[in-house]
């Protein structure tokens, strides 16, 4: 039996990978540790919460976990925008990761 495709799970996992790679870049190339750590925390939390929602104990728990995932994604957008506005991210980098977060 094949597992049903979960677009949100796949996109949030890919987003977490992108966030981890961005964190590596920001710390190694730009020596930026504060904002990037905040982004790492919120950006990887999105996928973790989506994954947790699959094992929710109730419908209310499922909704709550996805609502928190949405909040974490919005927080990630904040850090991404802040990194862009302070010249840590180029316009193209910002556009790609901003679009990805917005899709989620």
N, C-alpha and C positions, 0 to 999 in steps of 0.2 A: 504494500500500500504506500503510495507516495504522499509526502507531506505537502499540505496546501501552501502555496507561495504567500509569504507575508512581506509585502512591499515596505511597510513601516519598519519592520525588524531589519530588513536588509539595508534600507537607507540610513537608519540610525547607527547601524554597525559600521557602514562605510564612512559615515560622518565622524564617528569616534576615531577611526583610523586616520582620517584627514587631520583631526584635531591633535592626535598624538604626534604625527609627523610635523605639524605646524609648531607644536611645543618644542620639539627637538631642534627645529630650525631657529626659532626665536631665542632659545637659550644658547645654542652654539654660535650662530652667526651674528645675532644682535645683542647678546648679553642681557636679554630682557627676561626677568624671572618672576616678577610680581603679577603682572597682567596675564602672562602666559600660563601661570599656575592656576589662576582663577578660571581661565578658559579651559584648561585641561580638566579641571574638576567638573565644571558644568557641562562641557561638551561630551565627556564620556558618560556622564550620569544619564543622559538622554537614552542611549541605547540600553543601559542597565535597567532603567525603569520600564522601558518597552518590553524587555525580556522578562522582567519580574511580573508584568501585567499578564503574561501568558499563564502564570500559575496563581492568579488571584483567587482568593477564597470566596469571593462573592462578586456580583455585578458592581456593587458600590466600590469594592476594593479595586476592581479592574478600572473603573472610571477614575478613581482617585489616583492610581498609579500613572495613568496616561495624562491626567491633569498636571501632576507634578513634573512629568517628562516635558510637557509643553512649557511649563515655567522655566525649567532648566534650559530648554532650547532658546527661549526668549532671553534668558540671562547670557547665554552664549553669544547671541546676536549683539548684545550690549558690549561684551568684551571685544568681539570682532570689530565692531564699529569704532570702539575706543582705540584699538590697535591701529586701525586704518587712519583715523584722524590724527594720531600722534606719529605718523610716518613709519610705523613698524611693518605695515603691510602695503604692498603696491596695489594700485587700482585693480589690476587683473586678479591678483590673489584674493583681494577683498570680494570682488564680484563673484568669483566661483564659490567661495565658502559661504558667503551670504546667501546666495541662491540655494545652495544645498540645505542650509539651515531653515530657510523660508519654506522650502518644499516639505520638510519634515513637519 
